[in-house]
Amino acid sequence: MLVTVLASGSKGNSTLIQTEKLNVLIDAGTNLKYLNEKLSELNLSLEDINYIFFTHTHKDHIGALNTIVKKYHPTLCMGQKMFMELPYLKDYEDIIILIDEFDLEDLHIDMIKTSHDVTESIGYIFSSNASSLVYITDTGYINNKYFEKLSNKSMYILESNHDVEMLMHGKYPAWLKQRVLSDKGHLSNESSSFYLTKFIGRNTKYVVLAHLSQENNTEDIAYNTLKNKLNEYNIEFNNIYIAKQDNKTENFII
């Protein structure tokens, strides 16, 4: 698999997965122009996308969806409750309603339930041949019943949204601070780092910290929080990257 984060943050999210047979997006939360610009840098366009998977229905994850279905007609993959929240899709035929793990060509897809302030949110495990990607953003916590399923994968794209001290001393109103910190909010740097100490294994090649808050985090703080937590647990791992809001990452081969 080839994995590229095209955009990550509160203004829009989208990640590309390429296998030998498929081009797949996770979320389409920016706009058509941006997505096509970033895909063109990889010699692709939205016309080449076979499937789009959605984590949930907040605007920063579905912002380009309505335009994409009208112009390009990819197959959409989402939960039943997500589908019900999007009335403009009621007559759209190319939809897979996600219930359980399944296969598409050379890609295997498994899911976990995440916890966000929407009717439904999903984290994904994508596998192709011997490679595996965990993709989890926009969740207040990760249920420990999924730890075994999520462990020792090739790559993790995991939310590291905020530094708690920056958030608490920042300019957000009290209600918004509580929303971010709640079990239906976002993973802090500390929480994300703790989970990664449980997940990283011998097969893990890359970690990408995603969905960083522009107001309540910095790349250095997120990176150093993870490194310090790994050192605390005597885990030697250095291939840590930060996903950006306005630019794609490098292409990760796993």
Phi, psi and omega per residue, in radians:
M1 nan 2.576 3.005
L2 -2.029 2.203 -3.043
V3 -2.157 2.298 3.120
T4 -2.415 2.129 3.019
V5 -1.409 2.056 -3.103
L6 -1.453 -0.582 3.114
A7 -2.864 2.533 3.136
S8 -2.669 2.136 3.135
G9 2.681 -3.100 -3.039
S10 -1.230 -0.215 3.128
K11 -1.672 -0.123 3.122
G12 2.770 2.516 -3.073
N13 -2.406 2.374 3.034
S14 -2.896 2.418 -3.132
T15 -2.344 2.434 -3.132
L16 -1.821 2.326 2.980
I17 -2.080 2.267 3.083
Q18 -2.102 2.255 2.971
T19 -2.005 -3.062 3.121
E20 -1.099 -0.475 -3.033
K21 -2.007 -0.261 -2.965
L22 -2.357 2.658 2.903
N23 -2.103 2.101 -3.006
V24 -2.236 2.399 2.986
L25 -1.837 2.527 2.878
I26 -1.845 1.990 -3.119
D27 1.174 2.733 3.125
A28 -2.529 1.179 -2.941
G29 -1.748 0.051 3.086
T30 -1.698 -2.206 3.082
N31 -2.382 2.937 -3.056
L32 -1.026 -0.780 -3.101
K33 -1.064 -0.844 -3.119
Y34 -1.094 -0.827 -3.101
L35 -1.059 -0.775 3.136
N36 -1.175 -0.607 3.086
E37 -1.092 -0.818 -3.105
K38 -1.238 -0.663 3.088
L39 -1.160 -0.612 3.135
S40 -1.114 -0.521 3.076
E41 -1.156 -0.286 3.094
L42 -1.895 0.267 -3.127
N43 1.066 0.649 3.091
L44 -2.305 2.959 2.950
S45 -2.505 3.075 3.109
L46 -1.109 -0.354 3.051
E47 -1.113 -0.421 -3.091
D48 -1.565 -0.070 -3.101
I49 -1.434 2.153 -3.120
N50 -1.475 -0.739 -3.075
Y51 -2.433 2.574 2.986
I52 -2.177 2.146 3.078
F53 -1.727 2.512 -3.118
F54 -2.106 2.414 3.112
T55 -1.481 -0.634 3.108
H56 -3.033 -3.085 -2.927
T57 -1.886 0.293 3.010
H58 -1.162 2.623 -2.990
K59 -0.986 -0.628 -3.101
D60 -1.271 0.059 3.066
H61 -2.131 -0.266 3.138
I62 -2.241 0.232 -2.993
G63 -0.956 -0.609 -3.113
A64 -1.702 0.023 -2.978
L65 -1.053 -0.877 -3.066
N66 -1.022 -0.722 3.128
T67 -1.217 -0.680 -3.119
I68 -1.108 -0.782 -3.091
V69 -1.155 -0.563 3.137
K70 -1.248 -0.588 -3.017
K71 -1.735 -0.581 -2.966
Y72 -2.085 -0.395 3.046
H73 1.006 0.820 3.029
P74 -1.279 2.943 2.999
T75 -1.462 2.290 -3.105
L76 -1.772 2.469 -3.140
C77 -2.181 2.066 -3.075
M78 -2.767 2.919 3.077
G79 -1.314 2.809 -3.128
Q80 -1.019 -0.755 -3.108
K81 -1.197 -0.600 3.043
M82 -1.079 -0.821 3.138
F83 -1.002 -0.729 -3.121
M84 -1.171 -0.389 3.140
E85 -1.445 -0.130 -3.029
L86 -2.087 1.435 -3.033
P87 -1.063 -0.451 -3.140
Y88 -1.230 -0.106 3.083
L89 -1.734 0.053 -2.969
K90 -1.079 -0.488 3.121
D91 -1.851 0.147 -3.138
Y92 -1.442 2.191 -2.971
E93 -1.569 -0.435 -3.033
D94 -1.576 1.236 -3.117
I95 -2.318 2.350 2.989
I96 -1.891 2.077 3.079
I97 -1.500 2.109 -3.025
L98 -1.414 2.198 3.109
I99 -2.167 -0.797 -3.064
D100 -2.541 3.093 3.129
E101 -1.144 2.629 -3.096
F102 -2.805 3.079 -3.119
D103 -2.091 2.504 2.973
L104 -2.235 1.935 -3.102
E105 0.891 -2.037 -3.098
D106 -1.760 0.390 -3.120
L107 -2.139 2.233 3.053
H108 -1.803 2.361 -3.079
I109 -2.135 2.200 3.004
D110 -2.164 2.809 -3.016
M111 -2.388 2.741 2.921
I112 -2.294 2.715 3.031
K113 -1.429 2.294 3.039
T114 -1.858 3.128 -3.019
S115 -2.250 1.772 -3.114
H116 -2.435 2.917 -3.057
D117 -1.474 1.038 3.045
V118 -2.431 2.974 -3.132
T119 -1.207 -0.450 -3.123
E120 -2.738 2.379 3.038
S121 -2.524 2.568 -2.976
I122 -2.342 2.442 2.888
G123 -1.864 2.699 -3.004
Y124 -2.168 2.622 2.915
I125 -2.158 1.984 3.116
F126 -1.839 2.310 -3.134
S127 -2.309 2.448 3.067
S128 -2.539 2.136 -3.009
N129 0.956 -2.122 -3.101
A130 -1.731 0.142 -3.070
S131 -1.783 2.622 -3.102
S132 -2.586 2.463 3.137
L133 -2.220 2.248 2.969
V134 -1.763 2.262 3.129
Y135 -2.218 1.915 -3.130
I136 -2.399 2.036 2.971
T137 -2.367 2.943 3.037
D138 0.983 1.104 3.061
T139 -2.596 2.535 3.121
G140 -1.403 -0.418 3.102
Y141 -2.845 2.943 3.039
I142 -2.078 2.124 -3.098
N143 -1.109 2.310 -3.084
N144 -1.161 -0.222 3.075
K145 -1.174 -0.280 3.130
Y146 -1.664 -0.060 -2.997
F147 -1.004 -0.785 -3.110
E148 -1.103 -0.726 3.137
K149 -1.115 -0.556 -3.050
L150 -1.600 -0.097 -2.988
S151 -1.453 2.582 2.973
N152 1.051 0.724 3.070
K153 -1.592 2.883 -3.058
S154 -1.186 -0.630 -3.044
M155 -2.608 2.517 3.068
Y156 -2.158 2.208 2.885
I157 -1.927 1.849 -2.962
L158 -2.256 2.366 3.111
E159 -1.041 2.357 2.991
S160 -2.405 1.287 -2.821
N161 -1.278 -0.806 -2.953
H162 -2.559 2.707 2.912
D163 -1.616 2.184 -3.008
V164 -1.050 -0.732 -3.125
E165 -1.137 -0.723 3.092
M166 -1.092 -0.729 3.136
L167 -1.106 -0.859 -3.057
M168 -1.170 -0.502 3.131
H169 -1.771 0.149 -3.125
G170 -1.554 -2.978 -3.002
K171 -1.640 0.023 3.084
Y172 -1.062 2.505 3.015
P173 -1.152 2.790 -3.045
A174 -0.994 -0.709 -3.095
W175 -1.121 -0.620 -3.126
L176 -1.297 -0.650 3.056
K177 -1.035 -0.763 -3.140
Q178 -1.153 -0.649 3.089
R179 -1.074 -0.833 -3.119
V180 -1.085 -0.693 -3.066
L181 -1.404 -0.236 -3.013
S182 -1.286 2.988 3.088
D183 -1.170 -0.172 3.071
K184 -1.999 0.434 -3.112
G185 -1.855 -2.055 -3.059
H186 -2.334 2.669 3.089
L187 -1.302 2.288 3.020
S188 -1.338 2.947 3.035
N189 -0.980 -0.761 -3.089
E190 -1.120 -0.790 -3.135
S191 -1.148 -0.797 3.122
S192 -1.018 -0.772 -3.131
S193 -1.119 -0.710 3.101
F194 -1.054 -0.825 -3.140
Y195 -1.041 -0.695 -3.114
L196 -1.159 -0.497 3.045
T197 -1.143 -0.431 3.116
K198 -1.511 -0.423 -3.004
F199 -1.717 -0.717 -3.051
I200 -1.020 2.315 -3.139
G201 -2.467 -2.945 -3.088
R202 -1.040 -0.573 -3.085
N203 -1.455 -0.119 -3.025
T204 -1.333 2.175 3.137
K205 -1.786 -0.674 -3.033
Y206 -2.467 2.580 2.931
V207 -2.199 2.269 3.045
V208 -2.065 2.089 3.076
L209 -1.464 2.256 -2.926
A210 -2.192 2.904 3.022
H211 0.974 0.727 3.093
L212 -1.191 2.371 3.068
S213 -1.259 2.337 3.078
Q214 -1.298 -0.411 -3.108
E215 -1.592 -0.587 -2.901
N216 -2.176 0.469 -3.134
N217 -2.823 2.858 2.943
T218 -2.411 2.796 3.122
E219 -1.077 -0.724 -3.117
D220 -1.123 -0.747 -3.129
I221 -1.140 -0.773 3.133
A222 -1.076 -0.806 -3.128
Y223 -1.089 -0.853 -3.073
N224 -1.183 -0.577 3.077
T225 -1.079 -0.762 3.126
L226 -1.161 -0.803 -3.128
K227 -1.046 -0.750 3.138
N228 -1.117 -0.681 3.138
K229 -1.196 -0.704 3.091
L230 -1.098 -0.730 3.102
N231 -1.098 -0.672 3.124
E232 -1.039 -0.612 -3.123
Y233 -1.714 0.205 3.112
N234 0.997 0.727 3.103
I235 -1.867 2.086 3.124
E236 -1.608 1.882 -3.138
F237 -2.688 2.251 -3.015
N238 -2.171 -0.171 -3.058
N239 -1.491 1.238 -3.070
I240 -1.959 2.263 -3.106
Y241 -2.251 2.795 3.136
I242 -2.043 2.171 3.066
A243 -1.354 2.536 -3.049
K244 -1.989 2.751 3.139
Q245 -1.292 -0.723 -2.943
D246 -1.988 0.313 3.103
N247 -2.749 2.676 3.132
K248 -1.439 2.774 3.034
T249 -1.391 3.122 2.940
E250 -1.178 2.986 3.097
N251 -1.562 2.130 -3.120
F252 -1.711 2.117 3.099
I253 -1.680 2.084 -3.130
I254 -2.233 nan nan
